[in-house]
């Protein structure tokens, strides 16, 4: 693939902009096996094998990724929307190329796989792979998601049992059940869900006469939120990470 097309596919702007970056000496390409390149590439039409390709644009190293898969530790007071109404968008936490990745001829960038409320923190996946988003969001696949919940009132066995047996939410006559539920403290609960409904955790706790005071998503599928990923930080997901998510 030509270098200008590689940069374009990774979200660095139009093909003309990408060609300009290359011609102005802002792009270096790593050699095979991860070795640093001996020289800057200024030929926009130079051909490269994209398998395992890594390159540097204006001093920042990027891997070539046909599809982008990311994990973000969502901080509080942020919205999972491109057009937030009150709080900053989580997309402002990502570098521009990830927000500008083209898809089917249009700039779409990575999208959040599901949403977390503005006051909910923790694990959020982002990708530009529509099939992955559908698979992760479809109730047929029952991908488990684990939440650490802080509640207002002390927890008791009755509440735990009701959450496991199923509670009826206002707009849905079918009971909603927790896949797993355990008290980790007098006011702390670890809740595992395999479906996603609007404000589901908050509404489920309200249905057992309690109230959510804090909510953090700690795991999706078999992948836990990395302990060293601080709020607001993101990283690429590896093939092993994706296997953990899909295999749960």
Secondary structure as GFF3:
##gff-version 3
##sequence-region A 1 248
A	DSSP	alpha_helix	3	9	.	.	.	ID=ss1
A	DSSP	alpha_helix	15	23	.	.	.	ID=ss2
A	DSSP	beta_strand	27	29	.	.	.	ID=ss3
A	DSSP	three_ten_helix	32	34	.	.	.	ID=ss4
A	DSSP	beta_strand	54	57	.	.	.	ID=ss5
A	DSSP	beta_strand	60	63	.	.	.	ID=ss6
A	DSSP	beta_strand	69	74	.	.	.	ID=ss7
A	DSSP	beta_strand	78	79	.	.	.	ID=ss8
A	DSSP	beta_strand	88	89	.	.	.	ID=ss9
A	DSSP	three_ten_helix	90	93	.	.	.	ID=ss10
A	DSSP	alpha_helix	96	99	.	.	.	ID=ss11
A	DSSP	beta_strand	102	103	.	.	.	ID=ss12
A	DSSP	beta_strand	106	107	.	.	.	ID=ss13
A	DSSP	beta_strand	111	112	.	.	.	ID=ss14
A	DSSP	beta_strand	120	127	.	.	.	ID=ss15
A	DSSP	alpha_helix	130	137	.	.	.	ID=ss16
A	DSSP	beta_strand	145	151	.	.	.	ID=ss17
A	DSSP	alpha_helix	157	165	.	.	.	ID=ss18
A	DSSP	beta_strand	167	169	.	.	.	ID=ss19
A	DSSP	beta_strand	172	176	.	.	.	ID=ss20
A	DSSP	beta_strand	180	185	.	.	.	ID=ss21
A	DSSP	beta_strand	188	193	.	.	.	ID=ss22
A	DSSP	alpha_helix	200	207	.	.	.	ID=ss23
A	DSSP	beta_strand	212	220	.	.	.	ID=ss24
A	DSSP	beta_strand	223	224	.	.	.	ID=ss25
A	DSSP	beta_strand	234	236	.	.	.	ID=ss26
A	DSSP	alpha_helix	239	247	.	.	.	ID=ss27
###
